[in-house]
Amino acid sequence: MSAHDYLGEGFSYRQDVLFCEDVELARVAASAGTPCYVYSRHGILSRYRAYDEAFGGTPHQVCYAVKANSNLSILKLLAGAGSSFDIVSGGELFRVLKAGGDPAKIVFSGVGKTAAEIEEALAAGIGCFNCESETELALIDACASRLGKRARCALRVNPDIDAKTHPYISTGLKDNKFGIGIGEVEDVYRRALNLRHVTMAGVSCHIGSQMLDPAPIGEAADRILALTARLRSLGAPIEHLDFGGGLGIPYRESDRTPPIAATIGDLCRRAAPFGLELHVEPGRSITGSAGVLLTRVLNRKKTEAKEFVVIDAAMNDLLRPALYKAHHEIAPLRRLPAMGYVEADVVGPVCESADYIAKNRRLANVMPGDLLAVCSAGAYGFVMSSNYNSRPRAAEVLVEGDHFRTIRARETYEDLIRGE
Ligand SMILES: *Cc1c(COP(=O)(O)O)cnc(C)c1O
């Protein structure tokens, strides 16, 4: 891994000027304005392909987790590359179908699917429901019966493994709202085999997000594989295992992340004796490093206690620091040796003390008007943005080689009041 991985996939300095692929980012800011999300097409596709190729000859599906970044152009890009999709709502189903995704390669996850969403998914002919409880399974059976269909289902098992990540994004422990406990799941499969409109085709799990240690992934896989053997002996026709997403990306210069090829290779080796199709649901590790948030410095402010760099991006644009205390590197678009450094809080214009992008950060000594890139913001960035403080949501731009185009227009004031 190179020392500048935190800049992201597709982003690099050329003579102290920050580029995305062959486009100088200052050009994007001049044309699209700020704040603005910028994604590298090559960055996204190379991460997708790294997953796809890591499986080698093992039958598999790489189900991109749409919630990480659901822009239609990005979904189209991935659909064109052959991706499957992991959705968590009827809205995401709508997006994937609009983007030309193959319905048979959609898996529907999530802990609170409504009857209406389940019926939309059945009507579209999705590949599998990752089901979170016995009552949800009964609901899927009833919906399928009404539509005269059969639903392929996997139960989401909670393997009770500590993914060693932030508590807000850890999902595999037994006091979590997600999945069915590994101790009770066999009984649920046994009863589910009697449902007439459901086929128990798989087992799924997802133990957390931003995992930097590959050990829990292997441990969870072994528990799920042992369970699969027991389920088959009950007569369950298990054809696939879904290991979920969760691989981490380098948000800091010091982060070392599990390589995709080695992690997937290890899963394939563990699962090989079972002859199963393997699914994964990566979100962050496909789009996260392939995007930045461009922002302009509005002001510098000094109080008795602190120095502040006020920028035009705020918590409504990028919620992760406020929500998870997440760290994003902040890189100047022009890195001048004479600039020096400042230690400051980097904050937005929103009226909340939680509105910050970085705290006590040493960064380039930027002045009002200077441009910055908030790195690794391609996942859980724009999708979590809001109109809080009546701020129109940012534009999104996709870079390909030496071209770029707007893939979502900046919202207008009229957009703010639509529907009111
Ligand atoms: C959020 C989520 C993912 C994607 O997680 P990443 O950390 O973005 O890879 C995959 N599967 C399920 C069920 C999820 O909830």
The ligand as a MOL file (V3000), in Angstrom:
LIG
                    3D

  0  0  0     0  0            999 V3000
M  V30 BEGIN CTAB
M  V30 COUNTS 15 15 0 0 0
M  V30 BEGIN ATOM
M  V30 1 C -24.6440 -1.6510 5.2880 0
M  V30 2 C -24.7270 -3.0470 4.8170 0
M  V30 3 C -23.8010 -3.5190 3.8750 0
M  V30 4 C -22.6580 -2.6940 3.3410 0
M  V30 5 O -21.7190 -2.4220 4.3300 0
M  V30 6 P -20.3120 -1.7350 3.9380 0
M  V30 7 O -19.6560 -1.5540 5.2390 0
M  V30 8 O -20.6430 -0.4550 3.2610 0
M  V30 9 O -19.5830 -2.6680 3.0480 0
M  V30 10 C -23.9600 -4.8100 3.4170 0
M  V30 11 N -24.9540 -5.6090 3.8790 0
M  V30 12 C -25.8640 -5.1750 4.7830 0
M  V30 13 C -26.9270 -6.0930 5.2290 0
M  V30 14 C -25.7690 -3.8970 5.2940 0
M  V30 15 O -26.6480 -3.4810 6.2100 0
M  V30 END ATOM
M  V30 BEGIN BOND
M  V30 1 1 1 2
M  V30 2 1 2 3
M  V30 3 2 2 14
M  V30 4 1 3 4
M  V30 5 2 3 10
M  V30 6 1 4 5
M  V30 7 1 5 6
M  V30 8 2 6 7
M  V30 9 1 6 8
M  V30 10 1 6 9
M  V30 11 1 10 11
M  V30 12 2 11 12
M  V30 13 1 12 13
M  V30 14 1 12 14
M  V30 15 1 14 15
M  V30 END BOND
M  V30 END CTAB
M  END
